[in-house]
Amino acid sequence: CSGMGSPGANLVPAGEHHGNMAEATRVLPQLDCELLWEMLQDFTGHLSEQDCSNLRLALTTLLAKAEIAARAKRYVQLTQSEQPLLVPQTSASDAAADASAHVLNVLTSVQTAKDLLKLGFDVLTVSAAMLAGAAITDVAPTWPRSVPDPFTFAIDGLLQQERHLPRLPAGAGVLDEAAAAMLRTAILRNAVSEPRAVPVLLGKQLQGLRSADAQPAEEQHSRALQAVQLYAPLA
């Protein structure tokens, strides 16, 4: 896993250093796969060479899907701006804020993957947690391959298991300890067939907490309640 990326490089697409104009049109030029990989590679000592290759595939997919999500949002904004009588024109500051939100989602996803690597989790759990956060949308396929291989198939299955775990209902208030304990037990029981769904869920929630500053106050309050009542005790 060593020898990938160069320390001290700037967060710019590699193609821009070589005059690649296609790279210069990226919506999220701040994100560079090699630099993000540097955040992870020092903690991959327990992974095999194939595991590292798979983890890089997951990282590349994360960046590609974040770019697609940002482009989709930009397209909607540009389309709306063509109808100034119906929708206010999107300002440059709004576009910058949207791009910053996507960048933050990616960085929190990679940071969570780093935390799980530090704890010695396997590549499937780490990759699924990284791909479970807000940077991933339904706009694009999960993987850039038409036929899943065993790794991508396993990740998709693990993400599906995580999505089926019980959640605190939207808008729910403070639970008493008995109700919170019942919900935590339900989460664990539903994860019996695939226990790794629980750390994936915890990683996803951690990403949400790390990016909560960009959310409305009501969403921040909801995430804080869930963390205190469910996810911190589960962890």
Disulfide bonds with the S-S distance in Angstrom:
Cys1-Cys52 1.56
